[in-house]
């Protein structure tokens, strides 16, 4: 018989991470532990870490939701359960919890070794290119991060913008381009919906002077007509991010991409509903020649590993993914995930720290 329990950890940031939704001091990760009486000593582990202001399942009711999930699961006296069963079992409106249960089921099925898939990344044979993330903050803090990322050998940087005076942000981009031209460094920016529709095109035109690869969510989600027009006229390719959250009906997903026609979509399994949901978005995008990349959403190393191993199922060798968040915490679970020269590697023979 299968058993499901949960634990949690309050992850403490190594700095006060400022976003468009305020400063973050800590982030709570909830872990699902899946075991099988027939396989003593083997445990599948998954992480649910819903984000304040973004995740549909974030809020005071999440503790009840995860408790109820474990109760329902154990009351069912299940002899078998697969990752494919997770979305229906969890139900709608709980994408982070679906991601966690899928991950735990995948892990248990493959022996509880945190190797969810058999691909070159999970076997330790290939690395994934990642972008260096530069957090919002004052100009000095952002400048310091930029210098550190360049020194660390990243070939792609992603800057959170919209939190400072726009002229200051343009100045930071000018500083980057003064030392790192486009042929050396790819620049992405993420506005998190900070621009008003009426001003967005003018700001995008100014940003285009710095050979920006793409901008994520220049205007707030929920304005599809304005976003479609911006995608049509923008001198910078636009990527949808927050726009995808909560759009779970396949017909509505297809209609959104057909109406807006973005250059890219940014996929965060924790926010979109897990592994299968992310794969579905990728299929929709590729059928429409829309680019995509996968991004972690401030999970601990358990969730980051799951997102990275899912990414390893695809050929992304020449396209940086957003998987560099594992170094953000003082008390992250120790894991065999290593970053060097802008590449994320997994060492399957190294030990993991187990949550309680």
Secondary structure, 3 states (H helix, E strand, C coil): CEEEEEEEEEEEEEEEEEECCEEEEEEEEEEEEEEECCCCCCEEEEEECCCCCCCCCCCCCHHHHHHHHHHHHHHCCCCCCCHHHHHHHHCCCCHHHHHHHHHHHHHHHCCCCCCCCCCCCCCCCCCEEECEEECECCHHHHHHHHHHHHHCCCCEEEEECCCCCHHHHHHHHHHHHHHCCCCCCEEEEECCCEECHHHHHHHHHHHHHHCEEEEECCECCCCHHHHHHHHHHCCCCEEECHHHCCCCCHHHHHHHHHHHCCCEEEECHHHHCCHHHHHHHHHHHHHCCCEEEEECCCCCHHHHHHHHHHHCCCCCCCCCEECCHHHCECCCCCCCEEEECCEEEECCCCCCCCCC
